[in-house]
Amino acid sequence: MPSLSGVARMPGRSWLKPATWHLRTRLVLVAMALLVAICGAVGLFSYASMDSFLTRQLDDQLKQAASRSNDPGRPPLGGFNSGRDPLDARGQSVGTLNARILNGQVNSAGFLASDTTRSPLSSGDKEILLSLQRNTTPVERTLSNGDYRLVAVATTYGDVLVTGLPLAAKESTLTSLVWTFVSVSLGGLVLIGLAGTVLIRRTMKPLEQLSEVATRVSRLPLDAGEVALAVRVPPSNANPGTEVGSVGHALNLMLDNVARALEARQQSETKVRQFVADASHELRTPLTAIRGYTELMRMTENFTPDGRKSLARVQSQSERMTTLVEDLLLLARLDEGQPLKLSEVDLTQLVIETVSDEKVIAPDHHWHLELPDEPLVVNGDASQLRQVLVNLLSNARKHTAPGTTVVTGVLKSADSSAVITVTDDGGGIPPEFVDHVFSRFARADAARTGTAPASGPAASEGTSGLGLSIVQSIVEAHGGSVEVTSRPGRTEFALRLPIKTDTTQGNAPAS
């Protein structure tokens, strides 16, 4: 019965492991096993009762047949030739065995045929009859004519009369009983199995609904952002008066608690985000003033060499602080979900311009391009996409040693997405830091071979740990994704963005 299991084969589930089966499957199988055991016990009891009843009935018939054969009015031993068969007992059924044993020999023996004649016994039959004990207890033996129930009775004339009745009718009745019981039991098991499966499925339906609710909650993005946790178990399945209802009620209480926690977390994040945005906005004015006054002092005042060096340091740090503030403001806007200024952006041209700028900033690196033959256009915010490329290229520049090769590629993937890759042959990112590389303020300057140089254009840059988190936020705001793979000698960042047009793209590398 395929419908009994209700289980489709799934990864991790094996029929050889009952612990992996559905609960309804185990309930149905346990119920069927109990029914089989009950049917087997009833069948054995019925068979034994019927066998005992038929045996007693057969013994009564055997007793009557033996009485007719042992008629006190039959001729004595010397009158056997008087013309009348002493074993000619009337009223006996077809197949009845009658035999007389005299002086250790069997004579006047045979099976009663349908035409009232007697068929003779074989020599083996006679040996079996001679081995019978002389008492009134019937025994079963197998003769040439089939299975018989026999009784041997010693008479007052000194001979022994053996009477037997065939067991064929009894065996036929028991066989019919067995087949009838088996057929009825199988039919009943099928019907009960189907009905039980339906009932168990309906009974287990609330548990499936609880599982659906838990599954829907597990798929919600609860880690960040505003989450509306409106999923609940229906009231019909959340009644504490039943076992399943108790589970549903407890699940609803847990979801209420989680919803309150998420609401509190969202309020806290909103306050922190607002504070960061306000603080960053307020810092822009004094930072601009610091930079302006620093530049004015350099132009109007005379300083010693140490004074000029200190003033340059103040200017570089104010510029770095300004960059950090701008990054924080950008993240705050992205977190608030401000709309993008969408337009058609040619990624090929954007990559060429951005890499050209990086060549000027870091001539000690080897910059290469792998571009398609035709433009690859996406619908996005040009300034933000440029910021993504600038952050990725500057990340490769700052965290790799001079002489490192950085390859920037653009291609169209098999799933019709635009893919931008930035690959370098530096020391790589340690495995324990790869999962946190897009986290805010995540820094692992010692993780990759090479750091910012002690002098030159990048000497005063440093890192804030916000560049890659800005990359991820901008790409996700465009409906794309970013991933990183790294090993010693090869680190690759891959961006995927939806394509604006469906133009066939080539993939001819250039440098």
Stockholm file with secondary structure:
# STOCKHOLM 1.0

chainA/1-511         MPSLSGVARMPGRSWLKPATWHLRTRLVLVAMALLVAICGAVGLFSYASMDSFLTRQLDDQLKQAASRSNDPGRPPLGGFNSGRDPLDARGQSVGTLNARILNGQVNSAGFLASDTTRSPLSSGDKEILLSLQRNTTPVERTLSNGDYRLVAVATTYGDVLVTGLPLAAKESTLTSLVWTFVSVSLGGLVLIGLAGTVLIRRTMKPLEQLSEVATRVSRLPLDAGEVALAVRVPPSNANPGTEVGSVGHALNLMLDNVARALEARQQSETKVRQFVADASHELRTPLTAIRGYTELMRMTENFTPDGRKSLARVQSQSERMTTLVEDLLLLARLDEGQPLKLSEVDLTQLVIETVSDEKVIAPDHHWHLELPDEPLVVNGDASQLRQVLVNLLSNARKHTAPGTTVVTGVLKSADSSAVITVTDDGGGIPPEFVDHVFSRFARADAARTGTAPASGPAASEGTSGLGLSIVQSIVEAHGGSVEVTSRPGRTEFALRLPIKTDTTQGNAPAS
#=GR chainA/1-511 SS CGGGTCCCCCTTCCTTCGGGSCHHHHHHHHHHHHHHHHHHHHHHHHHHHHHHHHHHHHHHHHHHHHHHHTCTTSCCGGGTTSSSCTTCCTTCCTTCEEEEEETTEEEEEEEECTTSCEECCCHHHHHHHHTSCSEEEEEEEEETTEEEEEEEEECTTSCEEEEEEESHHHHHHHHHHHHHHHHHHHHHHHHHHHHHHHHHHHHHHHHHHHHHHHHHHHTSCCSSSCCCCCCCCCGGGCCTTSHHHHHHHHHHHHHHHHHHHHHHHHHHHHHHHHHHHHHHHHHHHHHHHHHHHHHHHHHHCCCCHHHHHHHHHHHHHHHHHHHHHHHHHHHHHHHHTCCCCCEEEEHHHHHHHHHHHHHHHCTTSEEEEECCSSCCEEEECHHHHHHHHHHHHHHHHHTSCTTCEEEEEEEECTTSEEEEEEEECSSCCCHHHHTTTTSTTCCCTTTSSCCCCSSSTTTTTCCCSCHHHHHHHHHHHTTCEEEEEEETTEEEEEEEEECSSCCCCCCCEEC
#=GC SS_cons         CGGGTCCCCCTTCCTTCGGGSCHHHHHHHHHHHHHHHHHHHHHHHHHHHHHHHHHHHHHHHHHHHHHHHTCTTSCCGGGTTSSSCTTCCTTCCTTCEEEEEETTEEEEEEEECTTSCEECCCHHHHHHHHTSCSEEEEEEEEETTEEEEEEEEECTTSCEEEEEEESHHHHHHHHHHHHHHHHHHHHHHHHHHHHHHHHHHHHHHHHHHHHHHHHHHHTSCCSSSCCCCCCCCCGGGCCTTSHHHHHHHHHHHHHHHHHHHHHHHHHHHHHHHHHHHHHHHHHHHHHHHHHHHHHHHHHHCCCCHHHHHHHHHHHHHHHHHHHHHHHHHHHHHHHHTCCCCCEEEEHHHHHHHHHHHHHHHCTTSEEEEECCSSCCEEEECHHHHHHHHHHHHHHHHHTSCTTCEEEEEEEECTTSEEEEEEEECSSCCCHHHHTTTTSTTCCCTTTSSCCCCSSSTTTTTCCCSCHHHHHHHHHHHTTCEEEEEEETTEEEEEEEEECSSCCCCCCCEEC
//
